[in-house]
Amino acid sequence: QLQDALNTTNMGDDEKTKVIKDLKLQITDLKAANEDLKMKLKGEKGIDISGVSDEKLKELEDAKREIQKLKNELNNEKDKSGDLKNQLQDALNTTNMGDDEKTKVIKDLK
């Protein structure tokens, strides 16, 4: 089609040659951009996702968000646990219990 278009134009040979060179450069750039896109699609984990359907990608994104939500909840629970541990330690430090009694309380909590 391009060749037919060039043959039917009033452009000179130099102009046609320039157009062909420009188009070849554009094709090369597009191929490089396509390869870059394919590499990006492989993702951080090196998984090729270019053949995965949009529905599956959405499911993966949803699962990823759910995992992040659960991680955040776990971190919150860890923070609460740490706070409770510190409160318990403070409470034990301020009581009149002996070391044996404190040790027993700690063992019972574990």
N, CA, C and O atoms as a printed pandas DataFrame, in Angstrom:
     atom_number atom_name residue_name chain_id  residue_number  x_coord  y_coord  z_coord
0              1         N          GLN        A               1    0.829   -1.197    0.000
1              2        CA          GLN        A               1    0.000    0.000    0.000
2              3         C          GLN        A               1    0.867    1.251    0.000
3              4         O          GLN        A               1    0.605    2.211   -0.726
4              5         N          LEU        A               2    1.901    1.220    0.826
5              6        CA          LEU        A               2    2.797    2.368    0.877
6              7         C          LEU        A               2    3.488    2.550   -0.465
7              8         O          LEU        A               2    3.593    3.665   -0.977
8              9         N          GLN        A               3    3.957    1.441   -1.031
9             10        CA          GLN        A               3    4.640    1.512   -2.318
10            11         C          GLN        A               3    3.706    2.071   -3.386
11            12         O          GLN        A               3    4.111    2.913   -4.189
12            13         N          ASP        A               4    2.463    1.608   -3.398
13            14        CA          ASP        A               4    1.478    2.128   -4.361
14            15         C          ASP        A               4    1.252    3.620   -4.160
15            16         O          ASP        A               4    1.174    4.385   -5.121
16            17         N          ALA        A               5    1.149    4.016   -2.906
17            18        CA          ALA        A               5    0.931    5.438   -2.608
18            19         C          ALA        A               5    2.110    6.271   -3.079
19            20         O          ALA        A               5    1.932    7.351   -3.642
20            21         N          LEU        A               6    3.312    5.766   -2.846
21            22        CA          LEU        A               6    4.497    6.513   -3.269
22            23         C          LEU        A               6    4.599    6.566   -4.794
23            24         O          LEU        A               6    5.027    7.578   -5.350
24            25         N          ASN        A               7    4.212    5.493   -5.468
25            26        CA          ASN        A               7    4.287    5.461   -6.938
26            27         C          ASN        A               7    3.293    6.415   -7.586
27            28         O          ASN        A               7    3.526    6.904   -8.691
28            29         N          THR        A               8    2.188    6.679   -6.901
29            30        CA          THR        A               8    1.157    7.543   -7.497
30            31         C          THR        A               8    1.289    9.003   -7.081
31            32         O          THR        A               8    0.487    9.835   -7.504
32            33         N          THR        A               9    2.277    9.328   -6.267
33            34        CA          THR        A               9    2.445   10.726   -5.861
34            35         C          THR        A               9    3.334   11.458   -6.842
35            36         O          THR        A               9    3.986   10.858   -7.698
36            37         N          ASN        A              10    3.341   12.766   -6.693
37            38        CA          ASN        A              10    4.188   13.602   -7.543
38            39         C          ASN        A              10    5.530   13.886   -6.884
39            40         O          ASN        A              10    6.271   14.764   -7.327
40            41         N          MET        A              11    5.845   13.139   -5.820
41            42        CA          MET        A              11    7.107   13.387   -5.119
42            43         C          MET        A              11    8.275   12.887   -5.965
43            44         O          MET        A              11    8.155   11.948   -6.751
44            45         N          GLY        A              12    9.400   13.553   -5.769
45            46        CA          GLY        A              12   10.605   13.110   -6.442
46            47         C          GLY        A              12   11.214   11.922   -5.713
47            48         O          GLY        A              12   10.784   11.567   -4.615
48            49         N          ASP        A              13   12.219   11.310   -6.331
49            50        CA          ASP        A              13   12.856   10.129   -5.738
50            51         C          ASP        A              13   13.490   10.444   -4.389
51            52         O          ASP        A              13   13.431    9.628   -3.468
52            53         N          ASP        A              14   14.095   11.618   -4.269
53            54        CA          ASP        A              14   14.722   11.992   -2.998
54            55         C          ASP        A              14   13.683   12.089   -1.885
55            56         O          ASP        A              14   13.911   11.635   -0.764
56            57         N          GLU        A              15   12.538   12.688   -2.213
57            58        CA          GLU        A              15   11.468   12.811   -1.217
58            59         C          GLU        A              15   10.928   11.441   -0.826
59            60         O          GLU        A              15   10.681   11.179    0.351
60            61         N          LYS        A              16   10.745   10.565   -1.816
61            62        CA          LYS        A              16   10.256    9.216   -1.540
62            63         C          LYS        A              16   11.239    8.464   -0.642
63            64         O          LYS        A              16   10.840    7.782    0.302
64            65         N          THR        A              17   12.522    8.600   -0.953
65            66        CA          THR        A              17   13.553    7.929   -0.156
66            67         C          THR        A              17   13.524    8.435    1.277
67            68         O          THR        A              17   13.643    7.653    2.221
68            69         N          LYS        A              18   13.364    9.751    1.438
69            70        CA          LYS        A              18   13.298   10.321    2.789
70            71         C          LYS        A              18   12.078    9.793    3.540
71            72         O          LYS        A              18   12.186    9.438    4.714
72            73         N          VAL        A              19   10.925    9.737    2.884
73            74        CA          VAL        A              19    9.706    9.231    3.516
74            75         C          VAL        A              19    9.905    7.783    3.953
75            76         O          VAL        A              19    9.531    7.404    5.063
76            77         N          ILE        A              20   10.495    6.982    3.074
77            78        CA          ILE        A              20   10.732    5.568    3.399
78            79         C          ILE        A              20   11.661    5.449    4.602
79            80         O          ILE        A              20   11.408    4.648    5.502
80            81         N          LYS        A              21   12.738    6.241    4.625
81            82        CA          LYS        A              21   13.671    6.200    5.761
82            83         C          LYS        A              21   12.972    6.607    7.054
83            84         O          LYS        A              21   13.149    5.970    8.092
84            85         N          ASP        A              22   12.171    7.678    6.981
85            86        CA          ASP        A              22   11.438    8.137    8.166
86            87         C          ASP        A              22   10.486    7.061    8.675
87            88         O          ASP        A              22   10.393    6.821    9.879
88            89         N          LEU        A              23    9.783    6.420    7.752
89            90        CA          LEU        A              23    8.844    5.367    8.148
90            91         C          LEU        A              23    9.577    4.171    8.756
91            92         O          LEU        A              23    9.106    3.578    9.726
92            93         N          LYS        A              24   10.720    3.824    8.189
93            94        CA          LYS        A              24   11.508    2.714    8.749
94            95         C          LYS        A              24   11.970    3.050   10.166
95            96         O          LYS        A              24   11.959    2.190   11.047
96            97         N          LEU        A              25   12.374    4.300   10.381
97            98        CA          LEU        A              25   12.777    4.724   11.725
98            99         C          LEU        A              25   11.598    4.658   12.694
99           100         O          LEU        A              25   11.744    4.224   13.836
100          101         N          GLN        A              26   10.437    5.090   12.227
101          102        CA          GLN        A              26    9.244    5.030   13.077
102          103         C          GLN        A              26    8.889    3.586   13.416
103          104         O          GLN        A              26    8.518    3.283   14.550
104          105         N          ILE        A              27    9.003    2.699   12.432
105          106        CA          ILE        A              27    8.726    1.277   12.674
106          107         C          ILE        A              27    9.705    0.721   13.694
107          108         O          ILE        A              27    9.309   -0.019   14.595
108          109         N          THR        A              28   10.973    1.067   13.561
109          110        CA          THR        A              28   11.989    0.610   14.513
110          111         C          THR        A              28   11.682    1.125   15.913
111          112         O          THR        A              28   11.784    0.384   16.891
112          113         N          ASP        A              29   11.302    2.407   16.003
113          114        CA          ASP        A              29   10.942    2.982   17.306
114          115         C          ASP        A              29    9.736    2.277   17.911
115          116         O          ASP        A              29    9.708    2.001   19.110
116          117         N          LEU        A              30    8.737    1.987   17.076
117          118        CA          LEU        A              30    7.541    1.294   17.564
118          119         C          LEU        A              30    7.873   -0.116   18.039
119          120         O          LEU        A              30    7.344   -0.578   19.050
120          121         N          LYS        A              31    8.747   -0.793   17.311
121          122        CA          LYS        A              31    9.155   -2.141   17.732
122          123         C          LYS        A              31    9.870   -2.078   19.077
123          124         O          LYS        A              31    9.631   -2.909   19.953
124          125         N          ALA        A              32   10.746   -1.092   19.235
125          126        CA          ALA        A              32   11.467   -0.943   20.505
126          127         C          ALA        A              32   10.498   -0.623   21.638
127          128         O          ALA        A              32   10.615   -1.168   22.735
128          129         N          ALA        A              33    9.547    0.260   21.368
129          130        CA          ALA        A              33    8.554    0.604   22.395
130          131         C          ALA        A              33    7.716   -0.618   22.750
131          132         O          ALA        A              33    7.371   -0.822   23.914
132          133         N          ASN        A              34    7.391   -1.425   21.753
133          134        CA          ASN        A              34    6.621   -2.645   21.987
134          135         C          ASN        A              34    7.415   -3.619   22.861
135          136         O          ASN        A              34    6.857   -4.237   23.768
136          137         N          GLU        A              35    8.701   -3.754   22.591
137          138        CA          GLU        A              35    9.548   -4.632   23.411
138          139         C          GLU        A              35    9.644   -4.111   24.845
139          140         O          GLU        A              35    9.599   -4.885   25.801
140          141         N          ASP        A              36    9.777   -2.786   24.982
141          142        CA          ASP        A              36    9.808   -2.194   26.327
142          143         C          ASP        A              36    8.520   -2.491   27.070
143          144         O          ASP        A              36    8.539   -2.824   28.255
144          145         N          LEU        A              37    7.403   -2.370   26.371
145          146        CA          LEU        A              37    6.104   -2.644   26.984
146          147         C          LEU        A              37    6.013   -4.105   27.405
147          148         O          LEU        A              37    5.510   -4.413   28.485
148          149         N          LYS        A              38    6.494   -4.997   26.561
149          150        CA          LYS        A              38    6.481   -6.422   26.909
150          151         C          LYS        A              38    7.321   -6.675   28.160
151          152         O          LYS        A              38    6.935   -7.462   29.025
152          153         N          MET        A              39    8.462   -6.008   28.248
153          154        CA          MET        A              39    9.328   -6.188   29.421
154          155         C          MET        A              39    8.637   -5.660   30.676
155          156         O          MET        A              39    8.732   -6.271   31.740
156          157         N          LYS        A              40    7.945   -4.530   30.558
157          158        CA          LYS        A              40    7.226   -3.980   31.708
158          159         C          LYS        A              40    6.098   -4.907   32.126
159          160         O          LYS        A              40    5.808   -5.047   33.314
160          161         N          LEU        A              41    5.460   -5.541   31.144
161          162        CA          LEU        A              41    4.366   -6.455   31.451
162          163         C          LEU        A              41    4.846   -7.685   32.205
163          164         O          LEU        A              41    4.064   -8.355   32.879
164          165         N          LYS        A              42    6.131   -7.979   32.087
165          166        CA          LYS        A              42    6.644   -9.132   32.829
166          167         C          LYS        A              42    6.588   -8.873   34.323
167          168         O          LYS        A              42    6.624   -9.808   35.123
168          169         N          GLY        A              43    6.499   -7.614   34.697
169          170        CA          GLY        A              43    6.294   -7.255   36.095
170          171         C          GLY        A              43    7.539   -7.395   36.940
171          172         O          GLY        A              43    8.600   -7.793   36.459
172          173         N          GLU        A              44    7.389   -7.061   38.201
173          174        CA          GLU        A              44    8.492   -7.068   39.148
174          175         C          GLU        A              44    8.990   -8.470   39.436
175          176         O          GLU        A              44   10.168   -8.659   39.739
176          177         N          LYS        A              45    8.117   -9.447   39.348
177          178        CA          LYS        A              45    8.466  -10.816   39.710
178          179         C          LYS        A              45    8.975  -11.622   38.521
179          180         O          LYS        A              45    9.277  -12.806   38.665
180          181         N          GLY        A              46    9.076  -10.995   37.340
181          182        CA          GLY        A              46    9.545  -11.707   36.171
182          183         C          GLY        A              46    8.507  -12.640   35.574
183          184         O          GLY        A              46    8.854  -13.588   34.869
184          185         N          ILE        A              47    7.243  -12.381   35.848
185          186        CA          ILE        A              47    6.165  -13.219   35.333
186          187         C          ILE        A              47    5.630  -12.583   34.057
187          188         O          ILE        A              47    5.289  -11.401   34.045
188          189         N          ASP        A              48    5.555  -13.362   32.988
189          190        CA          ASP        A              48    5.027  -12.853   31.727
190          191         C          ASP        A              48    3.507  -12.847   31.796
191          192         O          ASP        A              48    2.866  -13.898   31.795
192          193         N          ILE        A              49    2.941  -11.640   31.855
193          194        CA          ILE        A              49    1.484  -11.531   31.982
194          195         C          ILE        A              49    0.839  -11.067   30.681
195          196         O          ILE        A              49   -0.344  -10.728   30.658
196          197         N          SER        A              50    1.614  -11.053   29.600
197          198        CA          SER        A              50    1.075  -10.532   28.341
198          199         C          SER        A              50   -0.062  -11.390   27.793
199          200         O          SER        A              50   -0.902  -10.883   27.050
200          201         N          GLY        A              51   -0.110  -12.676   28.141
201          202        CA          GLY        A              51   -1.169  -13.540   27.644
202          203         C          GLY        A              51   -2.325  -13.720   28.611
203          204         O          GLY        A              51   -3.219  -14.530   28.370
204          205         N          VAL        A              52   -2.311  -12.970   29.704
205          206        CA          VAL        A              52   -3.343  -13.113   30.730
206          207         C          VAL        A              52   -4.524  -12.200   30.393
207          208         O          VAL        A              52   -4.335  -11.056   29.980
208          209         N          SER        A              53   -5.727  -12.709   30.571
209          210        CA          SER        A              53   -6.922  -11.928   30.237
210          211         C          SER        A              53   -7.104  -10.767   31.212
211          212         O          SER        A              53   -6.579  -10.780   32.326
212          213         N          ASP        A              54   -7.857   -9.770   30.768
213          214        CA          ASP        A              54   -8.141   -8.604   31.612
214          215         C          ASP        A              54   -8.862   -9.019   32.890
215          216         O          ASP        A              54   -8.618   -8.465   33.962
216          217         N          GLU        A              55   -9.750   -9.998   32.763
217          218        CA          GLU        A              55  -10.495  -10.470   33.937
218          219         C          GLU        A              55   -9.548  -11.078   34.972
219          220         O          GLU        A              55   -9.679  -10.829   36.170
220          221         N          LYS        A              56   -8.601  -11.871   34.495
221          222        CA          LYS        A              56   -7.631  -12.489   35.414
222          223         C          LYS        A              56   -6.732  -11.421   36.036
223          224         O          LYS        A              56   -6.391  -11.502   37.216
224          225         N          LEU        A              57   -6.351  -10.423   35.241
225          226        CA          LEU        A              57   -5.529   -9.338   35.778
226          227         C          LEU        A              57   -6.286   -8.588   36.866
227          228         O          LEU        A              57   -5.705   -8.206   37.882
228          229         N          LYS        A              58   -7.584   -8.377   36.652
229          230        CA          LYS        A              58   -8.405   -7.708   37.666
230          231         C          LYS        A              58   -8.466   -8.557   38.930
231          232         O          LYS        A              58   -8.367   -8.036   40.041
232          233         N          GLU        A              59   -8.630   -9.868   38.754
233          234        CA          GLU        A              59   -8.658  -10.758   39.916
234          235         C          GLU        A              59   -7.332  -10.694   40.672
235          236         O          GLU        A              59   -7.310  -10.683   41.903
236          237         N          LEU        A              60   -6.231  -10.653   39.927
237          238        CA          LEU        A              60   -4.916  -10.553   40.565
238          239         C          LEU        A              60   -4.771   -9.240   41.330
239          240         O          LEU        A              60   -4.255   -9.215   42.447
240          241         N          GLU        A              61   -5.230   -8.151   40.717
241          242        CA          GLU        A              61   -5.163   -6.851   41.387
242          243         C          GLU        A              61   -6.024   -6.848   42.648
243          244         O          GLU        A              61   -5.620   -6.322   43.685
244          245         N          ASP        A              62   -7.221   -7.445   42.546
245          246        CA          ASP        A              62   -8.099   -7.533   43.722
246          247         C          ASP        A              62   -7.433   -8.351   44.827
247          248         O          ASP        A              62   -7.469   -7.976   45.999
248          249         N          ALA        A              63   -6.829   -9.463   44.442
249          250        CA          ALA        A              63   -6.142  -10.310   45.423
250          251         C          ALA        A              63   -4.965   -9.560   46.045
251          252         O          ALA        A              63   -4.707   -9.671   47.243
252          253         N          LYS        A              64   -4.265   -8.806   45.224
253          254        CA          LYS        A              64   -3.130   -8.019   45.714
254          255         C          LYS        A              64   -3.594   -6.988   46.746
255          256         O          LYS        A              64   -2.956   -6.803   47.782
256          257         N          ARG        A              65   -4.720   -6.318   46.447
257          258        CA          ARG        A              65   -5.264   -5.339   47.397
258          259         C          ARG        A              65   -5.704   -6.027   48.690
259          260         O          ARG        A              65   -5.484   -5.500   49.781
260          261         N          GLU        A              66   -6.323   -7.199   48.569
261          262        CA          GLU        A              66   -6.777   -7.937   49.756
262          263         C          GLU        A              66   -5.583   -8.365   50.613
263          264         O          GLU        A              66   -5.632   -8.285   51.840
264          265         N          ILE        A              67   -4.521   -8.816   49.963
265          266        CA          ILE        A              67   -3.309   -9.205   50.693
266          267         C          ILE        A              67   -2.735   -8.001   51.424
267          268         O          ILE        A              67   -2.339   -8.108   52.584
268          269         N          GLN        A              68   -2.688   -6.851   50.750
269          270        CA          GLN        A              68   -2.164   -5.640   51.390
270          271         C          GLN        A              68   -3.027   -5.241   52.577
271          272         O          GLN        A              68   -2.514   -4.832   53.619
272          273         N          LYS        A              69   -4.346   -5.364   52.414
273          274        CA          LYS        A              69   -5.271   -5.045   53.509
274          275         C          LYS        A              69   -5.005   -5.957   54.706
275          276         O          LYS        A              69   -4.958   -5.499   55.847
276          277         N          LEU        A              70   -4.832   -7.259   54.431
277          278        CA          LEU        A              70   -4.560   -8.212   55.514
278          279         C          LEU        A              70   -3.208   -7.941   56.173
279          280         O          LEU        A              70   -3.066   -8.076   57.388
280          281         N          LYS        A              71   -2.220   -7.559   55.368
281          282        CA          LYS        A              71   -0.909   -7.204   55.932
282          283         C          LYS        A              71   -1.039   -6.006   56.866
283          284         O          LYS        A              71   -0.448   -5.976   57.945
284          285         N          ASN        A              72   -1.822   -5.018   56.434
285          286        CA          ASN        A              72   -2.030   -3.831   57.270
286          287         C          ASN        A              72   -2.724   -4.200   58.574
287          288         O          ASN        A              72   -2.348   -3.718   59.643
288          289         N          GLU        A              73   -3.747   -5.063   58.481
289          290        CA          GLU        A              73   -4.446   -5.505   59.691
290          291         C          GLU        A              73   -3.497   -6.266   60.610
291          292         O          GLU        A              73   -3.522   -6.081   61.827
292          293         N          LEU        A              74   -2.665   -7.120   60.028
293          294        CA          LEU        A              74   -1.696   -7.875   60.825
294          295         C          LEU        A              74   -0.727   -6.933   61.531
295          296         O          LEU        A              74   -0.420   -7.117   62.709
296          297         N          ASN        A              75   -0.250   -5.929   60.810
297          298        CA          ASN        A              75    0.655   -4.955   61.426
298          299         C          ASN        A              75   -0.031   -4.204   62.560
299          300         O          ASN        A              75    0.578   -3.936   63.596
300          301         N          ASN        A              76   -1.313   -3.864   62.358
301          302        CA          ASN        A              76   -2.066   -3.193   63.425
302          303         C          ASN        A              76   -2.183   -4.092   64.651
303          304         O          ASN        A              76   -2.027   -3.631   65.781
304          305         N          GLU        A              77   -2.458   -5.373   64.424
305          306        CA          GLU        A              77   -2.565   -6.320   65.541
306          307         C          GLU        A              77   -1.219   -6.487   66.242
307          308         O          GLU        A              77   -1.158   -6.602   67.466
308          309         N          LYS        A              78   -0.144   -6.500   65.457
309          310        CA          LYS        A              78    1.195   -6.590   66.058
310          311         C          LYS        A              78    1.462   -5.370   66.935
311          312         O          LYS        A              78    2.014   -5.481   68.030
312          313         N          ASP        A              79    1.057   -4.196   66.428
313          314        CA          ASP        A              79    1.235   -2.967   67.211
314          315         C          ASP        A              79    0.449   -3.042   68.514
315          316         O          ASP        A              79    0.956   -2.686   69.578
316          317         N          LYS        A              80   -0.800   -3.510   68.420
317          318        CA          LYS        A              80   -1.622   -3.648   69.627
318          319         C          LYS        A              80   -0.988   -4.638   70.592
319          320         O          LYS        A              80   -0.956   -4.408   71.801
320          321         N          SER        A              81   -0.486   -5.735   70.050
321          322        CA          SER        A              81    0.150   -6.752   70.883
322          323         C          SER        A              81    1.372   -6.175   71.588
323          324         O          SER        A              81    1.605   -6.427   72.770
324          325         N          GLY        A              82    2.144   -5.397   70.837
325          326        CA          GLY        A              82    3.320   -4.762   71.430
326          327         C          GLY        A              82    2.932   -3.789   72.527
327          328         O          GLY        A              82    3.582   -3.719   73.570
328          329         N          ASP        A              83    1.852   -3.029   72.278
329          330        CA          ASP        A              83    1.362   -2.091   73.289
330          331         C          ASP        A              83    0.915   -2.828   74.545
331          332         O          ASP        A              83    1.232   -2.421   75.663
332          333         N          LEU        A              84    0.173   -3.921   74.350
333          334        CA          LEU        A              84   -0.290   -4.700   75.504
334          335         C          LEU        A              84    0.881   -5.305   76.266
335          336         O          LEU        A              84    0.878   -5.363   77.495
336          337         N          LYS        A              85    1.875   -5.751   75.517
337          338        CA          LYS        A              85    3.065   -6.324   76.161
338          339         C          LYS        A              85    3.757   -5.262   77.020
339          340         O          LYS        A              85    4.171   -5.527   78.149
340          341         N          ASN        A              86    3.870   -4.065   76.463
341          342        CA          ASN        A              86    4.498   -2.972   77.216
342          343         C          ASN        A              86    3.674   -2.606   78.448
343          344         O          ASN        A              86    4.228   -2.348   79.517
344          345         N          GLN        A              87    2.352   -2.584   78.295
345          346        CA          GLN        A              87    1.486   -2.284   79.438
346          347         C          GLN        A              87    1.630   -3.350   80.517
347          348         O          GLN        A              87    1.685   -3.038   81.706
348          349         N          LEU        A              88    1.690   -4.609   80.093
349          350        CA          LEU        A              88    1.860   -5.702   81.051
350          351         C          LEU        A              88    3.198   -5.572   81.769
351          352         O          LEU        A              88    3.285   -5.747   82.984
352          353         N          GLN        A              89    4.235   -5.264   81.000
353          354        CA          GLN        A              89    5.562   -5.112   81.600
354          355         C          GLN        A              89    5.553   -3.976   82.623
355          356         O          GLN        A              89    6.106   -4.110   83.715
356          357         N          ASP        A              90    4.924   -2.863   82.265
357          358        CA          ASP        A              90    4.820   -1.738   83.199
358          359         C          ASP        A              90    4.039   -2.139   84.451
359          360         O          ASP        A              90    4.417   -1.804   85.573
360          361         N          ALA        A              91    2.937   -2.868   84.229
361          362        CA          ALA        A              91    2.119   -3.299   85.372
362          363         C          ALA        A              91    2.914   -4.224   86.287
363          364         O          ALA        A              91    2.859   -4.099   87.511
364          365         N          LEU        A              92    3.645   -5.143   85.689
365          366        CA          LEU        A              92    4.443   -6.073   86.503
366          367         C          LEU        A              92    5.559   -5.342   87.244
367          368         O          LEU        A              92    5.885   -5.684   88.381
368          369         N          ASN        A              93    6.135   -4.350   86.605
369          370        CA          ASN        A              93    7.221   -3.600   87.242
370          371         C          ASN        A              93    6.735   -2.765   88.420
371          372         O          ASN        A              93    7.500   -2.476   89.340
372          373         N          THR        A              94    5.462   -2.379   88.391
373          374        CA          THR        A              94    4.954   -1.511   89.464
374          375         C          THR        A              94    4.201   -2.279   90.549
375          376         O          THR        A              94    3.701   -1.677   91.499
376          377         N          THR        A              95    4.118   -3.592   90.415
377          378        CA          THR        A              95    3.415   -4.376   91.442
378          379         C          THR        A              95    4.366   -4.762   92.554
379          380         O          THR        A              95    5.586   -4.662   92.428
380          381         N          ASN        A              96    3.763   -5.211   93.658
381          382        CA          ASN        A              96    4.562   -5.663   94.793
382          383         C          ASN        A              96    4.817   -7.169   94.743
383          384         O          ASN        A              96    5.301   -7.745   95.717
384          385         N          MET        A              97    4.499   -7.809   93.624
385          386        CA          MET        A              97    4.701   -9.252   93.519
386          387         C          MET        A              97    6.190   -9.564   93.488
387          388         O          MET        A              97    7.014   -8.759   93.056
388          389         N          GLY        A              98    6.493  -10.737   93.953
389          390        CA          GLY        A              98    7.874  -11.199   93.896
390          391         C          GLY        A              98    8.203  -11.705   92.501
391          392         O          GLY        A              98    7.319  -11.876   91.661
392          393         N          ASP        A              99    9.483  -11.939   92.269
393          394        CA          ASP        A              99    9.917  -12.399   90.953
394          395         C          ASP        A              99    9.270  -13.722   90.560
395          396         O          ASP        A              99    8.908  -13.912   89.399
396          397         N          ASP        A             100    9.119  -14.637   91.515
397          398        CA          ASP        A             100    8.498  -15.934   91.211
398          399         C          ASP        A             100    7.056  -15.748   90.752
399          400         O          ASP        A             100    6.607  -16.399   89.808
400          401         N          GLU        A             101    6.338  -14.859   91.425
401          402        CA          GLU        A             101    4.941  -14.613   91.044
402          403         C          GLU        A             101    4.861  -13.965   89.656
403          404         O          GLU        A             101    3.996  -14.311   88.851
404          405         N          LYS        A             102    5.769  -13.025   89.387
405          406        CA          LYS        A             102    5.800  -12.371   88.072
406          407         C          LYS        A             102    6.103  -13.396   86.979
407          408         O          LYS        A             102    5.480  -13.378   85.917
408          409         N          THR        A             103    7.049  -14.278   87.239
409          410        CA          THR        A             103    7.406  -15.317   86.273
410          411         C          THR        A             103    6.216  -16.217   85.990
411          412         O          THR        A             103    5.970  -16.588   84.843
412          413         N          LYS        A             104    5.473  -16.570   87.045
413          414        CA          LYS        A             104    4.294  -17.427   86.880
414          415         C          LYS        A             104    3.240  -16.721   86.022
415          416         O          LYS        A             104    2.643  -17.348   85.146
416          417         N          VAL        A             105    3.006  -15.436   86.258
417          418        CA          VAL        A             105    2.022  -14.676   85.471
418          419         C          VAL        A             105    2.434  -14.655   84.002
419          420         O          VAL        A             105    1.603  -14.852   83.116
420          421         N          ILE        A             106    3.704  -14.419   83.751
421          422        CA          ILE        A             106    4.202  -14.364   82.367
422          423         C          ILE        A             106    4.023  -15.717   81.688
423          424         O          ILE        A             106    3.587  -15.778   80.539
424          425         N          LYS        A             107    4.357  -16.810   82.392
425          426        CA          LYS        A             107    4.195  -18.156   81.825
426          427         C          LYS        A             107    2.729  -18.453   81.554
427          428         O          LYS        A             107    2.399  -19.049   80.528
428          429         N          ASP        A             108    1.845  -18.045   82.459
429          430        CA          ASP        A             108    0.413  -18.284   82.274
430          431         C          ASP        A             108   -0.122  -17.543   81.044
431          432         O          ASP        A             108   -1.030  -18.031   80.372
432          433         N          LEU        A             109    0.435  -16.378   80.753
433          434        CA          LEU        A             109   -0.019  -15.592   79.608
434          435         C          LEU        A             109    0.451  -16.180   78.278
435          436         O          LEU        A             109   -0.183  -15.981   77.241
436          437         N          LYS        A             110    1.547  -16.892   78.320
437          438        CA          LYS        A             110    2.065  -17.494   77.084
438          439         C          LYS        A             110    1.245  -18.703   76.784
439          440         O          LYS        A             110    1.490  -19.383   75.787
